Amino acid sequence: MAFFRPLEPVSPQARILLGISFFVLFFALWALATLGGYVSKTFLADPLTMVQDGWQLLTKFGFAHDIAMTVWRVLGGFIVAGLIGVPIGILMGAYKPVEAFLEPFVSFARYLPASAFVPLLILWAGIGETQKLLVIFIGSFFQIILIISVSVANTRRDLVEAAYTLGSSNTGVVLRVLIPANAPDIAETLRLVLGWSWTYVIVAELIGSSSGIGHMIIESQALLATGQIIFGIIVIGIIGLISDLGFKLINRHYFSWRLA
């Protein structure tokens, strides 16, 4: 049973086969439960109904526009959070006075659920795009700062000392040692937080929205259209999986030395 030894790697082919096998098993059990009559279709649509409802959403109800709006909101809020959060996280990890100043508030703020800000954000920014971008920003921003600051703070001390020995300045240590040494971890952090951003955008779209996947889901709930709800959830998962694989490919391309 060497295949199941702890931490024993598997081949890329086996990894793909095992991943596909899970989805096949999942859909088979779903079809058995619904088409076999074990679960009422009122509460859980079968896979065939879900596909039919999804096709109608795409061809008759303009669901492609909803998908595009949701993707735009996720990327917009996430990119802004990254552009501001990554530099702050690096500064917190590199300079202890900055960490002492910001870390208590960041640790406090990251436990605040982004959904709790929705009523306030509607008061401040209305129900337009700004409100939805702010929900994603709040949900992502503090997580990015804290995770990156921890990674930078744990940089190998011998690399920093070697840079000083070779005559590097304080700024040079940050730019030439801390950032390059932690670039793979920063990219991995952004990959993880992007996944969390998808949960925030659905929350933002459930209230005061006229477009987006979340808007479609809440309308389908009122109609008990579980096939449409499931299709929307699956679309989110597919887009998230594609973005996750894209991040992994980029990381492997630019940080192959870290994987070696």
C-alpha positions in Angstrom: 0.0 0.0 0.0 2.8 2.4 -0.9 0.3 4.5 -2.7 -1.3 5.5 0.7 2.0 6.2 2.5 1.9 9.6 4.3 3.3 12.5 2.2 3.9 10.0 -0.7 3.6 12.0 -4.0 1.4 10.8 -6.8 2.0 11.2 -10.5 0.3 14.1 -12.4 -1.7 11.5 -14.4 -2.9 9.9 -11.1 -3.8 13.3 -9.6 -5.9 14.2 -12.6 -7.6 10.8 -12.7 -8.4 11.0 -9.0 -9.7 14.5 -9.2 -12.0 13.6 -12.1 -13.1 10.4 -10.3 -14.5 12.5 -7.4 -16.6 14.6 -9.7 -17.9 11.5 -11.5 -18.8 9.9 -8.1 -20.4 13.1 -6.9 -22.7 13.5 -9.9 -23.5 9.8 -9.9 -24.7 10.0 -6.3 -26.6 13.2 -7.0 -28.4 11.6 -10.0 -29.2 8.5 -7.9 -30.7 10.5 -5.1 -32.8 12.7 -7.4 -33.7 10.6 -10.4 -34.1 7.6 -8.1 -36.8 9.4 -6.2 -35.0 9.5 -2.9 -35.0 13.3 -2.7 -37.9 15.5 -3.8 -37.0 17.6 -6.9 -38.7 20.5 -5.3 -35.8 20.7 -2.8 -33.0 19.4 -5.1 -33.2 19.4 -8.9 -31.6 16.5 -10.7 -28.5 17.0 -12.9 -30.6 16.9 -16.2 -33.0 19.6 -14.9 -30.1 21.7 -13.7 -28.4 21.5 -17.2 -31.7 22.4 -18.9 -32.3 25.3 -16.5 -28.8 26.5 -17.0 -29.1 26.5 -20.8 -32.3 28.5 -20.5 -30.6 31.0 -18.3 -27.8 31.5 -20.8 -29.9 31.6 -23.9 -33.1 33.3 -22.8 -32.4 35.3 -19.6 -29.0 36.9 -20.3 -27.1 35.0 -17.6 -23.8 35.6 -19.4 -24.2 39.3 -18.5 -24.7 38.3 -14.8 -21.6 36.2 -14.9 -19.6 39.0 -16.4 -20.8 41.5 -13.8 -19.9 39.1 -11.0 -16.4 38.5 -12.4 -15.9 42.2 -12.8 -16.9 42.9 -9.2 -14.6 40.2 -7.8 -11.6 41.3 -9.9 -12.2 45.0 -9.2 -12.5 44.7 -5.4 -9.7 42.1 -5.2 -7.2 44.0 -7.4 -7.7 47.2 -5.4 -7.3 45.2 -2.1 -4.1 43.7 -3.5 -2.6 46.9 -4.8 -3.0 48.5 -1.3 -2.7 45.5 0.9 0.5 43.9 -0.5 2.7 47.0 0.1 1.3 47.5 3.6 1.8 43.8 4.4 5.5 44.0 3.3 6.1 47.1 5.4 4.5 45.5 8.4 6.7 42.4 8.0 9.8 44.3 7.3 9.6 47.1 10.0 8.7 46.2 13.5 7.5 49.7 14.4 5.0 49.6 11.6 3.9 46.1 12.7 3.4 47.4 16.3 1.4 50.3 15.0 -0.9 48.4 12.6 -1.0 44.8 13.7 -3.6 45.2 16.6 -6.1 47.0 14.3 -5.5 44.6 11.4 -5.9 41.6 13.6 -9.1 43.1 15.0 -10.5 44.1 11.6 -9.9 40.7 9.9 -12.4 39.0 12.2 -15.2 41.4 11.2 -17.4 39.6 8.6 -17.7 41.6 5.4 -21.4 40.8 5.3 -21.9 42.8 8.5 -20.8 46.0 6.6 -23.4 45.6 3.9 -26.1 47.8 5.6 -23.5 50.5 6.4 -22.1 50.4 2.9 -25.5 50.8 1.4 -26.0 53.9 3.5 -22.6 55.3 2.5 -22.4 54.3 -1.1 -25.9 53.3 -2.2 -26.7 50.1 -3.9 -24.4 50.6 -7.0 -21.2 49.1 -8.0 -19.1 51.0 -5.4 -20.9 49.2 -2.5 -20.3 45.8 -4.0 -16.6 46.5 -4.6 -16.2 47.8 -1.1 -17.6 44.5 0.4 -15.0 42.5 -1.5 -12.3 45.0 -0.6 -13.1 44.8 3.1 -13.2 41.0 3.0 -9.9 40.7 1.2 -7.8 43.7 2.3 -7.0 42.8 6.0 -6.5 39.1 5.2 -3.9 40.0 2.6 -2.0 42.4 4.9 -1.8 40.0 7.8 -0.8 36.9 5.9 1.9 38.7 3.8 3.3 40.4 6.9 3.8 37.1 8.6 5.5 35.7 5.6 7.9 38.6 5.3 8.6 38.7 9.0 9.7 35.0 8.8 12.3 35.6 6.1 15.6 33.7 6.8 17.7 36.0 8.9 21.0 34.8 7.3 19.8 36.3 3.9 19.2 39.7 5.6 22.6 39.6 7.4 24.4 38.6 4.2 22.8 41.6 2.4 24.0 44.0 5.1 27.5 42.4 5.0 27.6 43.1 1.3 26.8 46.8 1.9 23.1 46.9 1.2 21.0 49.7 2.6 17.7 49.2 4.6 15.7 49.9 1.5 17.9 47.6 -0.6 17.2 44.7 1.9 13.5 45.2 1.4 13.7 45.5 -2.4 16.4 42.9 -3.1 16.0 40.4 -0.3 12.6 40.4 1.5 10.4 40.9 -1.6 12.1 38.4 -3.9 12.4 35.8 -1.1 8.7 36.1 -0.3 7.3 36.6 -3.8 6.1 33.0 -4.2 4.3 33.2 -0.8 2.8 36.6 -1.7 1.5 35.1 -5.0 0.1 32.1 -3.1 -1.6 34.4 -0.6 -3.3 36.3 -3.4 -4.5 33.0 -4.9 -6.1 31.9 -1.7 -7.7 35.3 -0.9 -9.1 35.5 -4.5 -11.1 32.3 -3.6 -12.5 34.0 -0.5 -13.5 37.0 -2.6 -16.1 34.9 -4.4 -17.9 34.4 -1.1 -18.0 38.1 -0.5 -19.4 39.0 -3.9 -22.3 36.7 -3.6 -23.2 38.3 -0.2 -22.9 41.7 -1.8 -25.2 40.7 -4.7 -27.9 39.2 -2.5 -29.0 42.7 -1.3 -29.9 45.6 -3.6 -28.6 44.2 -6.8 -30.2 43.9 -10.2 -27.5 41.8 -11.9 -24.9 39.2 -11.0 -24.9 35.5 -10.1 -26.0 36.3 -6.5 -29.0 38.2 -7.8 -30.0 35.3 -10.0 -29.7 32.9 -7.1 -31.9 35.0 -4.8 -34.6 35.4 -7.5 -34.5 31.6 -8.2 -35.0 31.0 -4.5 -38.3 32.9 -4.6 -39.4 30.7 -7.5 -38.1 27.4 -5.9 -36.0 27.0 -9.1 -33.4 24.8 -7.4 -32.0 23.8 -10.8 -31.1 27.5 -11.5 -29.6 27.9 -8.0 -27.4 24.8 -8.4 -26.3 25.9 -11.9 -25.3 29.3 -10.5 -23.3 27.7 -7.7 -21.6 25.4 -10.2 -20.7 28.3 -12.5 -19.0 30.0 -9.5 -17.1 26.9 -8.8 -16.0 26.5 -12.4 -14.8 30.1 -12.6 -13.0 29.8 -9.3 -11.3 26.6 -10.4 -10.2 28.3 -13.7 -8.8 31.3 -11.8 -7.1 29.0 -9.3 -5.4 26.9 -12.0 -4.4 30.2 -13.7 -2.7 31.4 -10.6 -0.9 28.1 -10.1 0.4 28.1 -13.7 1.7 31.7 -13.3 3.3 30.8 -10.0 5.0 27.7 -11.5 6.2 29.8 -14.5 7.7 32.7 -12.5 8.7 30.8 -9.3 9.8 27.4 -10.6 13.0 27.8 -8.5 10.8 27.6 -5.4 9.2 24.4 -6.5 12.5 22.7 -7.3 
